[in-house]
Amino acid sequence: MDRASAKRWSWLNDERARGLIYQILLLGCVAALACGAIYNAVVNMRARGIPMGFGFWNDVAGFDINLHLIQYSNLSTYGRAFWVGVLNTLLVSAISIPLATLLGFVIGVSRLSPNWLLSRFALVYTSILRNTPLLLLLLFWYNAVLKSLPGPRQSISIGGAVFLNDRGLYLPMPIARAPASLFAGAVVAAVALAFGFRAWARRRQDRTGTQAPTAVVAAALILGLPALVTAAAGAPFTFDVARLSGFNFKGGLQIIPEMAALVFGLVTFTAAFIAEIVRAGVLAVPVGQSEAAGALGLHRGLAMKLVVIPQAMRLITPPLTSQFLNVVKNSSLAVFVGYPDLVQIFAGTVLNQTQAAVQVMAITMAVYLAISLSVALALNAFNARYALKGR
C-alpha cells in the first residue's frame, strides 16, 4: 500500500472514529429491526381486520365506570373513558405516595428507637411486608378485611355521619356556600404567611442562632385565619350526610372498597421498603454528627430532626424515587380488585371492545412513561437542594 492509500485509511486507527462507526452500524441495525417489526405488525393487522388508526377514540364506549372524577356515562366516548382511567390512576397514586412516605419514615425511625418494643414491632412489620407479594396483600385487604364488613343495614356508624360497610366508607360531602371563596383565600394567605415566617426564621437563625417557634406560628396562622373568616362571614360549607335508602346509602361521599383496598395495599407494602431506605440513610450519617448535636444540648428527637435527617435525605431521596415510581406502576394491579384505573378501563375493556391492541397499549405505556418521568424530575429537583447544601 502506497503512502497516499495509507493516509486515506489512517482514520481507522482513530479510536473515536471507530467508535462512531460502530454506533452508526448499531443504530442502523436497531432501525432495521424496528422497521421490520412495524411492517410485520401492519401486515398482520390488515390480514386480521384489526383497526389501524385512532378512529375508535370518538366512538361510544357503551359501558359504565363506578368511579369517575369527571362527568361520564355509558354514552361517553372511548376517549372520555381514557381520561377517567388516567385520573383514577393519578388519584390513587397521589393518595398512596404521601401516606406511604409518612408511614415509611415513622417505621424507619422506629427501627432505630432505643425502645425495644417499638423497634421490634418495626422489624416485624418490615420483615413481613417486604416478603409478602403485593397481589396477595391487595387480595387480603379486599376479600379478608373489607368484604367481611357488615352490610348497609348493619353499617358501623361514627357519630351518625360516617358509615362503614361492605360497600364502602361514606363520609359527609362538603357543599360550598357563598363564603367558600373567602375561606379558600384565607387558607392560601395563611399558608403563604406561614412559609414566609419560616423563611424569615431560618435567616434569623443563620445570623443569630436564635430559634423561632415556627410550628406554633404556622399552626396558629393556618387554623386561626380561616377561623376568623368563618366567624365573620359564616360557614363556608354545608355537608350532605349519607342516609340509608332501601338496601343502600344515598348521598354523601363514598369511598368504594376497591379503592380502599388498593390504597391500603400500596401504602402498607411500599412503606416497608421506604422504612428500610430511611433506616439505611440515617445509619449512613456519621455517628459524630449525633454526638456533636448532643454536645450542643439537643435532645435525641431534635437532633434527629435538625441534624441527622437533613443529611440523610441526600442518601434517601434517590432510592425513594424508585419507590414512588413503583407506587404508580404497581397501581396497575388494581384490575385484580376491580378498581377502575387506566389498565382496567383502557388496556382492558377498551382494548377488548375495539381490538386496537397496538394503539391502546402504546397510549397506555406512554401515559405511564410520562407519569414516571414527571415524578423522577420532581424528586431529582428536590434532591438537588440537599446536594447543593452538602457542598
VONUGU-69996 format. One record per residue (C-alpha): residue number from 1; residue in three letters; chain; x, y, z. Coordinates in Angstrom, 1 decimal. Layout:
N
NUM,ALA,A,X,Y,Z
...
REM end
This chain:
391
1,MET,A,0.0,0.0,0.0
2,ASP,A,1.5,3.3,-1.0
3,ARG,A,1.7,6.4,1.2
4,ALA,A,-1.4,8.0,-0.2
5,SER,A,-3.6,4.9,0.5
6,ALA,A,-2.1,4.6,4.0
7,LYS,A,-3.0,8.2,4.7
8,ARG,A,-6.5,7.7,3.3
9,TRP,A,-7.2,4.8,5.7
10,SER,A,-5.3,6.1,8.7
11,TRP,A,-8.5,7.3,10.3
12,LEU,A,-9.4,3.6,11.1
13,ASN,A,-6.7,3.8,13.7
14,ASP,A,-8.5,6.6,15.5
15,GLU,A,-10.5,5.1,18.4
16,ARG,A,-13.2,7.8,18.4
17,ALA,A,-13.8,7.3,14.6
18,ARG,A,-14.1,3.5,15.1
19,GLY,A,-16.5,4.1,18.0
20,LEU,A,-18.6,6.4,15.9
21,ILE,A,-18.8,3.8,13.1
22,TYR,A,-19.8,1.1,15.5
23,GLN,A,-22.6,3.3,16.9
24,ILE,A,-23.9,4.2,13.4
25,LEU,A,-23.9,0.5,12.5
26,LEU,A,-25.7,-0.4,15.7
27,LEU,A,-28.3,2.3,15.2
28,GLY,A,-28.9,1.1,11.6
29,CYS,A,-29.5,-2.4,12.9
30,VAL,A,-31.9,-1.2,15.5
31,ALA,A,-33.7,0.9,12.9
32,ALA,A,-33.9,-2.1,10.5
33,LEU,A,-35.3,-4.3,13.3
34,ALA,A,-37.9,-1.6,14.2
35,CYS,A,-38.9,-1.1,10.6
36,GLY,A,-39.3,-4.9,10.2
37,ALA,A,-41.4,-5.2,13.3
38,ILE,A,-43.7,-2.3,12.2
39,TYR,A,-44.1,-3.8,8.7
40,ASN,A,-44.9,-7.2,10.1
41,ALA,A,-47.4,-5.7,12.6
42,VAL,A,-49.1,-3.7,9.8
43,VAL,A,-49.4,-6.7,7.5
44,ASN,A,-50.8,-8.9,10.2
45,MET,A,-53.3,-6.2,11.4
46,ARG,A,-54.6,-5.8,7.9
47,ALA,A,-54.9,-9.5,7.4
48,ARG,A,-57.0,-9.9,10.6
49,GLY,A,-59.1,-6.8,10.1
50,ILE,A,-57.7,-5.0,13.2
51,PRO,A,-58.2,-1.2,13.1
52,MET,A,-55.0,0.7,12.1
53,GLY,A,-55.9,4.2,13.3
54,PHE,A,-57.4,6.0,16.2
55,GLY,A,-60.9,6.3,14.8
56,PHE,A,-62.3,4.4,17.8
57,TRP,A,-61.4,7.3,20.1
58,ASN,A,-64.7,9.2,19.4
59,ASP,A,-66.9,6.1,19.3
60,VAL,A,-69.4,5.5,22.1
61,ALA,A,-67.9,3.4,24.9
62,GLY,A,-71.2,1.7,26.0
63,PHE,A,-70.0,0.7,29.5
64,ASP,A,-70.3,2.2,32.9
65,ILE,A,-67.5,3.1,35.3
66,ASN,A,-68.3,3.1,39.0
67,LEU,A,-65.8,5.8,39.9
68,HIS,A,-65.1,8.8,37.8
69,LEU,A,-63.8,12.3,38.7
70,ILE,A,-65.2,13.9,35.6
71,GLN,A,-68.6,13.5,34.0
72,TYR,A,-69.0,10.1,32.4
73,SER,A,-71.8,7.8,31.3
74,ASN,A,-72.2,4.7,29.1
75,LEU,A,-72.9,7.1,26.2
76,SER,A,-69.5,8.8,26.6
77,THR,A,-66.7,8.1,24.1
78,TYR,A,-63.6,5.8,24.5
79,GLY,A,-61.5,9.0,24.7
80,ARG,A,-63.6,10.1,27.7
81,ALA,A,-63.1,6.7,29.3
82,PHE,A,-59.4,7.0,28.8
83,TRP,A,-59.2,10.3,30.7
84,VAL,A,-61.3,8.7,33.5
85,GLY,A,-58.8,5.9,33.8
86,VAL,A,-55.9,8.4,33.8
87,LEU,A,-57.4,10.5,36.6
88,ASN,A,-58.3,7.4,38.7
89,THR,A,-54.7,6.2,38.4
90,LEU,A,-53.4,9.7,39.4
91,LEU,A,-55.9,9.8,42.3
92,VAL,A,-54.8,6.6,43.9
93,SER,A,-51.1,7.4,43.3
94,ALA,A,-51.5,10.9,44.8
95,ILE,A,-53.1,9.4,47.9
96,SER,A,-50.8,6.5,48.3
97,ILE,A,-47.4,8.2,47.8
98,PRO,A,-47.7,10.7,50.7
99,LEU,A,-49.2,8.1,53.1
100,ALA,A,-46.6,5.5,52.2
101,THR,A,-43.8,8.1,52.7
102,LEU,A,-45.2,9.2,56.1
103,LEU,A,-45.7,5.6,57.3
104,GLY,A,-42.3,4.6,56.0
105,PHE,A,-40.5,7.4,57.8
106,VAL,A,-42.2,6.5,61.0
107,ILE,A,-41.4,2.8,60.7
108,GLY,A,-37.8,3.5,59.6
109,VAL,A,-37.1,5.8,62.5
110,SER,A,-38.8,3.4,64.9
111,ARG,A,-36.4,0.7,63.9
112,LEU,A,-33.6,2.8,65.3
113,SER,A,-35.5,3.6,68.5
114,PRO,A,-34.0,2.7,71.9
115,ASN,A,-37.4,1.4,72.9
116,TRP,A,-37.1,-2.4,72.4
117,LEU,A,-40.9,-3.0,71.9
118,LEU,A,-41.2,-0.2,69.2
119,SER,A,-38.0,-1.3,67.3
120,ARG,A,-39.1,-5.0,67.4
121,PHE,A,-42.6,-4.1,66.1
122,ALA,A,-41.0,-2.1,63.2
123,LEU,A,-38.7,-5.0,62.5
124,VAL,A,-41.6,-7.5,62.3
125,TYR,A,-43.6,-5.1,60.1
126,THR,A,-40.8,-4.6,57.5
127,SER,A,-39.9,-8.3,57.6
128,ILE,A,-43.4,-9.5,56.9
129,LEU,A,-44.5,-6.8,54.4
130,ARG,A,-41.3,-6.9,52.3
131,ASN,A,-41.6,-10.6,51.9
132,THR,A,-45.3,-10.6,51.0
133,PRO,A,-46.3,-10.4,47.3
134,LEU,A,-48.3,-7.2,46.7
135,LEU,A,-51.0,-9.0,44.8
136,LEU,A,-51.6,-11.3,47.8
137,LEU,A,-51.7,-8.2,50.1
138,LEU,A,-54.3,-6.5,47.8
139,LEU,A,-56.5,-9.6,47.9
140,PHE,A,-56.1,-9.8,51.6
141,TRP,A,-57.3,-6.2,52.2
142,TYR,A,-60.1,-6.6,49.7
143,ASN,A,-61.5,-10.1,50.4
144,ALA,A,-60.5,-10.8,54.0
145,VAL,A,-60.9,-7.3,55.5
146,LEU,A,-63.2,-5.1,53.5
147,LYS,A,-65.6,-7.7,52.2
148,SER,A,-66.1,-9.1,55.7
149,LEU,A,-67.6,-5.9,56.9
150,PRO,A,-71.4,-5.8,57.6
151,GLY,A,-74.0,-4.9,55.0
152,PRO,A,-75.5,-1.4,54.7
153,ARG,A,-78.3,-2.0,57.2
154,GLN,A,-75.8,-3.1,59.8
155,SER,A,-73.2,-0.4,59.0
156,ILE,A,-70.7,0.7,61.5
157,SER,A,-71.7,4.3,62.3
158,ILE,A,-69.5,7.0,63.7
159,GLY,A,-71.5,10.0,65.1
160,GLY,A,-74.3,9.3,62.7
161,ALA,A,-72.3,11.0,59.9
162,VAL,A,-69.7,8.4,58.9
163,PHE,A,-70.8,4.9,57.9
164,LEU,A,-68.6,1.9,57.1
165,ASN,A,-69.9,-1.3,55.4
166,ASP,A,-69.0,-3.8,52.7
167,ARG,A,-70.0,-1.3,50.0
168,GLY,A,-67.5,1.4,51.1
169,LEU,A,-66.9,4.2,53.5
170,TYR,A,-69.4,7.0,53.4
171,LEU,A,-68.3,10.5,54.5
172,PRO,A,-70.2,13.8,54.7
173,MET,A,-69.9,15.6,51.3
174,PRO,A,-68.9,19.3,51.6
175,ILE,A,-71.1,21.6,49.5
176,ALA,A,-69.7,25.1,49.0
177,ARG,A,-71.6,28.2,50.1
178,ALA,A,-71.1,31.9,49.3
179,PRO,A,-68.3,32.4,51.9
180,ALA,A,-66.3,29.5,50.4
181,SER,A,-64.2,31.8,48.2
182,LEU,A,-63.2,33.9,51.2
183,PHE,A,-62.4,30.8,53.2
184,ALA,A,-60.2,29.5,50.4
185,GLY,A,-58.4,32.8,50.1
186,ALA,A,-57.8,32.8,53.9
187,VAL,A,-56.3,29.4,53.7
188,VAL,A,-54.0,30.4,50.9
189,ALA,A,-52.9,33.6,52.7
190,ALA,A,-52.3,31.6,55.9
191,VAL,A,-50.1,29.1,54.1
192,ALA,A,-48.2,31.8,52.4
193,LEU,A,-47.6,33.7,55.6
194,ALA,A,-46.5,30.5,57.4
195,PHE,A,-43.9,29.8,54.7
196,GLY,A,-42.8,33.5,54.8
197,PHE,A,-42.4,33.3,58.6
198,ARG,A,-40.5,30.1,58.3
199,ALA,A,-38.1,31.6,55.7
200,TRP,A,-37.6,34.6,57.9
201,ALA,A,-37.0,32.4,61.0
202,ARG,A,-34.3,30.4,59.1
203,ARG,A,-32.5,33.5,58.0
204,ARG,A,-32.5,34.9,61.6
205,GLN,A,-31.3,31.6,63.0
206,ASP,A,-28.4,31.6,60.5
207,ARG,A,-27.4,35.1,61.6
208,THR,A,-28.0,34.9,65.4
209,GLY,A,-28.6,31.2,66.2
210,THR,A,-32.0,32.1,67.8
211,GLN,A,-34.8,29.6,67.1
212,ALA,A,-38.3,30.7,66.5
213,PRO,A,-41.5,28.7,67.2
214,THR,A,-42.2,28.1,63.5
215,ALA,A,-44.6,25.2,64.1
216,VAL,A,-46.7,27.0,66.6
217,VAL,A,-46.9,30.2,64.4
218,ALA,A,-47.7,28.1,61.3
219,ALA,A,-50.5,26.2,63.2
220,ALA,A,-51.9,29.5,64.6
221,LEU,A,-52.0,31.1,61.1
222,ILE,A,-53.4,28.1,59.2
223,LEU,A,-56.1,27.4,61.9
224,GLY,A,-56.7,30.9,63.1
225,LEU,A,-57.1,33.0,59.9
226,PRO,A,-59.7,30.7,58.3
227,ALA,A,-61.5,30.5,61.7
228,LEU,A,-61.7,34.3,61.8
229,VAL,A,-63.1,34.4,58.3
230,THR,A,-65.6,31.7,59.2
231,ALA,A,-66.7,33.6,62.3
232,ALA,A,-67.1,36.8,60.3
233,ALA,A,-68.7,35.6,57.0
234,GLY,A,-70.4,32.4,58.2
235,ALA,A,-69.8,28.7,57.5
236,PRO,A,-68.2,28.2,54.0
237,PHE,A,-69.6,24.7,53.6
238,THR,A,-72.7,22.6,54.3
239,PHE,A,-72.4,18.9,54.5
240,ASP,A,-74.6,16.3,52.7
241,VAL,A,-74.6,13.3,55.0
242,ALA,A,-75.3,9.8,53.6
243,ARG,A,-78.6,8.2,54.5
244,LEU,A,-79.9,4.7,54.3
245,SER,A,-82.5,4.4,51.5
246,GLY,A,-83.7,0.9,50.8
247,PHE,A,-80.8,-1.5,50.6
248,ASN,A,-78.0,1.1,50.2
249,PHE,A,-76.9,4.5,51.2
250,LYS,A,-77.6,7.6,49.1
251,GLY,A,-75.8,11.0,49.3
252,GLY,A,-72.5,11.8,51.0
253,LEU,A,-69.1,11.0,49.7
254,GLN,A,-68.5,7.3,49.0
255,ILE,A,-65.0,5.6,49.0
256,ILE,A,-65.5,2.3,47.2
257,PRO,A,-63.9,-0.8,48.8
258,GLU,A,-61.8,-1.4,45.6
259,MET,A,-60.1,2.0,46.0
260,ALA,A,-59.6,1.5,49.8
261,ALA,A,-58.1,-2.0,49.2
262,LEU,A,-55.7,-0.7,46.6
263,VAL,A,-54.6,2.3,48.8
264,PHE,A,-54.2,0.2,51.9
265,GLY,A,-52.2,-2.4,49.9
266,LEU,A,-49.9,0.1,48.2
267,VAL,A,-49.3,2.1,51.3
268,THR,A,-48.5,-0.8,53.7
269,PHE,A,-46.4,-2.6,51.1
270,THR,A,-44.4,0.5,49.9
271,ALA,A,-43.9,1.8,53.4
272,ALA,A,-42.0,-1.3,54.4
273,PHE,A,-39.4,-0.6,51.7
274,ILE,A,-39.3,3.1,52.4
275,ALA,A,-38.7,2.3,56.1
276,GLU,A,-35.5,0.3,55.2
277,ILE,A,-34.3,3.1,52.9
278,VAL,A,-34.8,5.6,55.8
279,ARG,A,-33.0,3.3,58.3
280,ALA,A,-30.1,2.9,55.9
281,GLY,A,-29.9,6.6,55.2
282,VAL,A,-29.9,7.5,58.9
283,LEU,A,-27.3,4.9,59.7
284,ALA,A,-25.0,6.2,56.9
285,VAL,A,-24.8,9.6,58.7
286,PRO,A,-21.6,9.6,60.8
287,VAL,A,-22.2,9.0,64.5
288,GLY,A,-20.1,12.1,65.3
289,GLN,A,-22.9,14.2,63.9
290,SER,A,-25.4,12.9,66.6
291,GLU,A,-22.7,13.2,69.3
292,ALA,A,-22.0,16.8,68.2
293,ALA,A,-25.7,17.6,68.4
294,GLY,A,-25.9,16.1,71.9
295,ALA,A,-22.9,18.1,73.0
296,LEU,A,-24.7,21.2,71.9
297,GLY,A,-27.6,20.3,74.1
298,LEU,A,-30.1,18.9,71.6
299,HIS,A,-32.1,16.0,72.8
300,ARG,A,-32.4,12.9,70.6
301,GLY,A,-35.6,13.8,68.8
302,LEU,A,-34.4,17.4,67.9
303,ALA,A,-31.0,16.1,66.8
304,MET,A,-32.7,13.6,64.5
305,LYS,A,-34.9,16.3,63.1
306,LEU,A,-32.4,19.1,62.7
307,VAL,A,-29.1,17.3,62.1
308,VAL,A,-29.4,13.6,61.1
309,ILE,A,-32.4,13.6,58.8
310,PRO,A,-31.4,16.6,56.7
311,GLN,A,-28.0,14.9,56.0
312,ALA,A,-29.6,11.5,55.4
313,MET,A,-32.0,12.9,52.8
314,ARG,A,-29.2,13.1,50.3
315,LEU,A,-28.9,9.4,50.6
316,ILE,A,-32.6,8.6,51.0
317,THR,A,-34.0,10.6,48.0
318,PRO,A,-32.5,8.6,45.1
319,PRO,A,-33.9,5.2,46.2
320,LEU,A,-37.1,6.9,47.4
321,THR,A,-37.7,8.0,43.8
322,SER,A,-37.7,4.3,42.7
323,GLN,A,-40.4,3.5,45.4
324,PHE,A,-42.6,6.4,44.2
325,LEU,A,-42.3,5.1,40.7
326,ASN,A,-43.2,1.6,41.9
327,VAL,A,-46.4,3.0,43.5
328,VAL,A,-47.5,4.4,40.2
329,LYS,A,-46.6,1.2,38.3
330,ASN,A,-47.9,-1.2,41.0
331,SER,A,-51.3,0.6,40.9
332,SER,A,-51.9,-1.3,37.6
333,LEU,A,-52.6,-4.4,39.9
334,ALA,A,-55.9,-2.6,40.6
335,VAL,A,-57.5,-4.8,38.0
336,PHE,A,-57.4,-7.8,40.4
337,VAL,A,-59.6,-5.9,43.0
338,GLY,A,-61.8,-4.2,40.4
339,TYR,A,-60.6,-0.7,40.8
340,PRO,A,-61.2,1.2,37.5
341,ASP,A,-57.7,2.5,36.8
342,LEU,A,-56.1,3.1,33.4
343,VAL,A,-55.2,-0.5,32.9
344,GLN,A,-58.6,-1.9,33.7
345,ILE,A,-60.5,0.7,31.7
346,PHE,A,-58.3,1.4,28.7
347,ALA,A,-56.0,-1.6,28.4
348,GLY,A,-58.8,-3.9,29.4
349,THR,A,-62.3,-3.0,28.4
350,VAL,A,-61.5,-0.6,25.6
351,LEU,A,-58.9,-3.0,24.1
352,ASN,A,-61.4,-5.9,24.2
353,GLN,A,-64.1,-3.9,22.5
354,THR,A,-62.1,-2.2,19.8
355,GLN,A,-59.4,-4.8,19.2
356,ALA,A,-57.0,-1.9,18.6
357,ALA,A,-54.3,-3.6,20.7
358,VAL,A,-51.2,-1.7,19.3
359,GLN,A,-52.7,1.7,19.7
360,VAL,A,-54.2,1.1,23.1
361,MET,A,-51.0,-0.4,24.5
362,ALA,A,-48.8,2.3,23.0
363,ILE,A,-51.0,5.0,24.6
364,THR,A,-51.1,3.2,28.0
365,MET,A,-47.3,2.8,28.0
366,ALA,A,-46.8,6.5,27.0
367,VAL,A,-49.0,7.6,29.9
368,TYR,A,-47.1,5.5,32.5
369,LEU,A,-43.8,6.8,31.0
370,ALA,A,-45.0,10.4,31.2
371,ILE,A,-46.1,10.0,34.9
372,SER,A,-42.8,8.2,35.8
373,LEU,A,-40.7,10.9,34.2
374,SER,A,-42.7,13.7,35.9
375,VAL,A,-42.2,12.0,39.3
376,ALA,A,-38.5,11.4,38.6
377,LEU,A,-37.9,15.0,37.6
378,ALA,A,-39.7,16.3,40.7
379,LEU,A,-37.7,14.1,43.0
380,ASN,A,-34.4,15.0,41.2
381,ALA,A,-35.1,18.7,41.7
382,PHE,A,-35.9,18.0,45.4
383,ASN,A,-32.7,16.0,45.7
384,ALA,A,-30.6,18.8,44.1
385,ARG,A,-31.5,21.1,47.0
386,TYR,A,-29.9,18.7,49.5
387,ALA,A,-26.9,18.0,47.2
388,LEU,A,-26.1,21.7,46.9
389,LYS,A,-26.4,22.2,50.7
390,GLY,A,-23.9,19.4,51.2
391,ARG,A,-21.2,21.1,49.1
REM end
